[in-house]
Amino acid sequence: MALIVQKYGGTSVASAERVKAVAKRVARLHDAGDQVVVVVSAMGDTTDELIALAGQITKQPPPREMDVLLSTGELVTSALLAMALKDAGYEAISLSGAQAGIKTDATFRKARISAVETRRIQKELESGCIVIVAGFQGITDDNEVTTLGRGGSDTSAVALAAALGAKVCERLTDTDGIYSADPRVVPDAKRLKEIGYDEMLELATYGNKVMQPRAIELAELYNIPIRVASSFNDNPGTLIHGGVSMEVRNKVRSVAYDLDVAKITVVGVPDKPGIAAAIFVPLAKAGISVDTIVQNASVNKVTDLTFTVTRDQMQDALKVIKPVAKQIHARDIASDSKLGKVSIVGTGMQNSPGFAARMFATLSENGINIELITTSEIRITCIMDEAKVKEAVRALHKAFEVELG
Amino acid sequence: MALIVQKYGGTSVASAERVKAVAKRVARLHDAGDQVVVVVSAMGDTTDELIALAGQITKQPPPREMDVLLSTGELVTSALLAMALKDAGYEAISLSGAQAGIKTDATFRKARISAVETRRIQKELESGCIVIVAGFQGITDDNEVTTLGRGGSDTSAVALAAALGAKVCERLTDTDGIYSADPRVVPDAKRLKEIGYDEMLELATYGNKVMQPRAIELAELYNIPIRVASSFNDNPGTLIHGGVSMEVRNKVRSVAYDLDVAKITVVGVPDKPGIAAAIFVPLAKAGISVDTIVQNASVNKVTDLTFTVTRDQMQDALKVIKPVAKQIHARDIASDSKLGKVSIVGTGMQNSPGFAARMFATLSENGINIELITTSEIRITCIMDEAKVKEAVRALHKAFEVELG
């Protein structure tokens, strides 16, 4: 008998009918002899509706009260799913984040899990119950309700799987796996049978929206395999885990893209120690998250310093940077908010310069100009005009076809 | 500085706009220098919508899960009202039933409050906060969420007022007070300035739907005055309290009616000891709540035994009674589900037989036949054809006009 944690996303529980369908899936797993803990999201657009409701009250909802408000969405789903299971003749119980022992710090809206006290869940599992946990929420030591921020229910599920020693954490939504590229852009993209944590983390960070990096990091830390599959069919989906076979590791796995890129260049900066700090310390203090940073080689002791931010932060970043540029005697500031980035990811490219060369050649053959390049050990990213991004994804998917998947 | 508990009903908080209007009312009270604890209901029809949602999942929702589901409605309102107050520059905090220390037994769907642990509320009040408590809900010693059943938020408010030693519990809804009769039936019915607990309890039990008897009993027990007023205007409403003046006590206060009456008569029962028990013990075991019981004087050692139940319980009651009637050799069973009851209530009628005579005469003059009569020290109730009920209310209101109000 194994313990399995399943997490169902908002579209999978968007109506009473769908909740009943989920109950059938969960029941099947229980019938097979496994212990089951289910983590649920809020139904459909509930969270957005609650945010809109708060928006009708105040422009700046206090985070503590937002968490009280938002946490109700998952409570509703948890109770309904427990009802559906009991109606089908199964023992089931819903638990709030607090009852499930999900302890967090007090950073409302984006709390981090500090511990999972599994006593109550263990007790219910031992009595033969299917346990339904409201995702996305936790409780502080002071008994305050918190929510975990974007992708929070995934994080709840992985944390529970880790604390309970689950065999696998199954993440069931309307997305049926991880693909070699976004199927909306590349129609013949293939679903991957498996992918390593580190590859998935790069993909998630560089534009694949299926999972937030946070839950993947947590899964890697505790070595919990995550199966990403659809709740609407029985396809096996994609297994994210640490034990990906040698053969698979020798490939490019997927092409990711992200259209939310803005670039700021501080032009003609006197190249002396402390310049980078002078620019990036004030940005950090202003809460602006800088992504890629590139500093060109210095010519005549003068250099250009380029960095990227998300588009919605570009104006704020420029406000911070303008006085700094003056102070450090930079010649000018340039910015461009209409950029995108395309990345190829795969552990196969470690120590293999051939991949980079082929990527650049492919883009060049397609007349796509590269604005910036950044790399990690298992990823190569090119930043380009946003209008060229989808074309680049298709060209690269084709060029690396043999390796992909 | 006094402490005031205010409770706002569902229609008073049915939209973001109304929540903001409530925030203004609460702020005004706080500005006047009082400490304020606000108890809120779920917005508008939220509770009914949640019940309907559960109904789409299962015909018999398990009570524990229903309570998880239903408790979310009041949490939403509490968070929104706290947001609205903070937006207006006031310190405010929402508390769930659990956080507010409302401890209950584990009778889901109709839990009873066992204690109110006021530590958290006291702390927040001392720090200058306006405290918003989600009504209708509590928590068991095992950390299970419960709801308090019909009129639950009123009960929450009175219990908090009692535990905190509040000066008054203000109950604000779309109803602006207690009237000498239902104004929809008697257009010139007058709003009462004040009414005694015992009178209000009789009215509530005999058809006045403004408040559930439960909250009134609790208020009487702890001597907490309740002001019933509208949240949509500044009329003083009606004060329910124990110190009603001598003069007012010498009157009929209000005419109440209830259309939910069904009558069952066990005809021709041999009149010997144990007959009443033989009938009413099985009914009690079947969970059927019997209201009025009348046993006619025995003629030739044979009697008729009549009792009333709510209409939705009549069929169940008949099922229980049929075998019993056979067993005790009753001649027949008769039933009628189309009845109503009309009551006049007032402490003034204690030891005054004149009121009963006038009531019967008035009904007779209007050609209304009385099926059953029951009385308490401060109430006289006549059960009649449902079609005659409203006419009876109007006739009695007119007949007792001098005393009313």
Interface residues (C-beta under 8 A of the other chain):
Chain A: A16 E17 V19 K20 L50 L53 A54 Q56 I57 T58 K59 Q60 P61 P62 R64 E65 M66 V68 L69 S71 T72 L75 V76 S78 A79 L80 A82 M83 A84 K86 D87 I93 S94 S96 A98 Q99 N143 V145
Chain B: A16 E17 V19 K20 L50 L53 A54 Q56 I57 T58 K59 Q60 P61 P62 R64 E65 M66 V68 L69 S71 T72 L75 V76 S78 A79 L80 A82 M83 A84 K86 D87 I93 S94 S96 A98 Q99 N143 V145
